[in-house]
Amino acid sequence: MSDSDVKKVLEEIARKYDCKIWIAKKVGRRISYISGLKAGKERFLPPDVVYEDEKIVIFSEGLPEDAKDVVAKEILKNLRWELIESDTFESPREDRKESRQC
């Protein structure tokens, strides 16, 4: 799986469930958000934890409760763990262009 494949999975989930979803890395007791590993529109809802382990947390806004297990399995199946370990995730070009405009 390439970096953009994970992003595509997140975008499909966001579209299917009309939610926002993103992945964060745990660094000690802190949560470090990974640039480019998010999809969906801001819902201005409190974030829910979809999945959590010792390395990552998957957050969502507006994801139905009954979809969380399925979504977590799909993301974990496609996630390249070396991206999390090495901090080398390269976001797709669209994200880089958007971030420059902000």
N, C-alpha and C positions, 0 to 999 in steps of 0.2 A: 504494500500500500504506500502510495506517495503521500506527502503532506496534504496535498489538495484533496485527496480521497477522503480524509477525515473531515475536512471542511465540507465536502459535498454531502456526506452522511448527515452532518449537523444541519445543513441547509434543507435537506429532505425532511428531516424530523421537524424542523421549525415550520416548514410549509404544511406538512401533513397535520400537525396538531395546533397550528396557529399559536406558536409559543416562541419564547426566546430560550436558547440553550447555550451553555458555554462550559469549557473545561478549565480547571485551575489546578495548579501544582502545589502540593504541600511542601513548605520549606520550614522545617521545625514546627513551631506552633503557628506559623503564619501561612496565609494563602496567597499564592502568587498567580495572578491571572496571566494566561498565555495568549499573547497577541495573535490574532488570526483564528483561534479556536473558539469561535462563537458564531451564532447565526440567529436570525429572527429579529423582529422589531421590539423595541423597548415597550414593556407593558406597564411599567411603574407599579409592579406588584412586589411583595416581599419574595426574595428568591427561595426556592425549595431545593433541598439536596436530593438529587436523583440517585446518586451513587457516591460512596466514599470509602476509601481504603487508606493505607499508610502513605500512598504516593500522590493520589489525585482526588479531586472532588468534581463531580458533574452537577452543575446548577441548572435550574430552569425557572422560568416565569410563565405561568399559565398552562403547564403541562398537566393533563389529567392524571390523577392519582393512579388509576388502573393501567396507565401506559408506562409508568416509570421503570418497571422491571424489563419490559421488552426493549425500551429505548436504551437503557443501560447496557444490556447485552449486545445490542447492535453497535453501539459506540465502542465498547471494549473489544469487540471482535475486529474492528477496523483500526483501532488506535495503535500506533507504532510507539512502543514503550521507550525506545531509544530517544525519541523526541522529548519525552518528559525528563528522562535522565540527563540529557546533554544540553537542554535549553537551546536546541538548534532548529526549532520549528520555523520554517520560512513561510510566511503567509502568502496567499495568492496575490498576484499583481493588483487585482481589484481592491483588496484591503489596503495595500500600500498606497495606492492612489487616493483612496478615501481618507486615510490618515493624514496625508499631506495637506488635504483641503481643509481639515478641521483647524 
